[in-house]
Amino acid sequence: MREELLAKNCVPCRGGIPALTREEAERYLAQVPEWTLADDAHHIERRFRFDDFRQAMAFVAKVGELAEGEGHHPEICLGWGWAGIRWYTHKIAGLHENDFIMAAKVDRLLGG
């Protein structure tokens, strides 16, 4: 099932559509199980661990390149040995399929 997300590209969200319901988000979440729903299913997030700051920074740079290529951008936190990624769609103030597509592609960056 995750392969279905990986085969897709983000489509521009123009707003005016409802965000995913919790139930819809949970169905997508099953395809990216390392991610968690947060803030009453408003966004998904994951914290990644690394051996040092340099590895975490290199990972964040890869996520940034991926985000630019797809035209969908996360919130990123970075610290020594870790990086946190949060996805949601600003235009609809909640989750969209694009967020799960990007979560799957981020996982793939680590070979997952």
N, C-alpha and C positions, 0 to 999 in steps of 0.2 A: 504494500500500500504506500509506503514512503516513496517508492519509485515514482508513483503518480505525481507526488508533489515535486520531486526532483526534475521531472520532465517538463514542468510548467515554468513560465516566466511571469513575473508580476505584470499585472495590467493596471494602468493608471486609474486611481480611484478619484473620481471627481466630487465625491460627497453626495448627499441626497439619498443615500441608501442606508438601511439600518445596519448597525454592527451585528456581528454574530451573536446569537443567544449563547448562554452558558452550555446548553446541550449541543449546539452546533460546534462550539469551540472544543468541547470534550471529545467529539468524534474526530476532529482534526488532530487534537493532542495525542490521540492514540497512535498517530503516525510519527510523532516526535516525542517519545515518552520521557526523554531526559529533561524536557522543558516543563515548566509549571505554569498554571493559570494563577494570576495574581490580581489583587484589587478588584474582587468581585467579577472576574473574567473580563477585565478591561484590557489586560495585556498578558503576554507570555514572557517568561524570563528564564535565564539559565546562567549559572556561574561556572566558569571554566578554571581549572587549576593548572599551573605550569611550574617548572622547576625554578624559574627566576623571572626577573622583570623583563629581560630582553625577549624571552620566548612569549610572554604575555603581550608585549608591545608588537611583536611580529604578527601574532595572531590578530590583534586589533587592526593592524594595517591590512591584512587579508580580508577581514570582514568589511572594512571601509571600501576596498576595491570592489568587492562583490556587491555591496550596497549601491555604489555609484553605477555599476553596470546594469543593475536591475531597476534603478530609479526609486528605490525604497530604502529608507534609512532608519537605523535603530538608535536607541539611546545606548551609550557604551560607558561603562565605568572601568577603570584600569588601576591596578595596584601591583605591588610586588608579588609575583607568583599567581596572579589571578586576573580575570577579566569577567565583567558582567555584561550581558547583552539583554536588552528589553525591546520587544517588538509590539507595536500597535499602530493603527492607522489614524493619523492625526485628523484627517478630513472627516472621519465618521466618529471620532472619539471612542474608538473601541477596536475590536478585532475584525479582520478581514482574512480571506483565504491567503492573500499575499503574505501575511505575517507568518503563516505556517510554511509556505513555500520557502521563505527566507530562513526560517529555523532549520528546515531540512538541509538547505544548502550550506548553512553555517556548520552543521554537524558533519557534512561531507568534507569540509575543509580539514577536519581532524581525522579523516578516514573512517568516520562513523556512519 
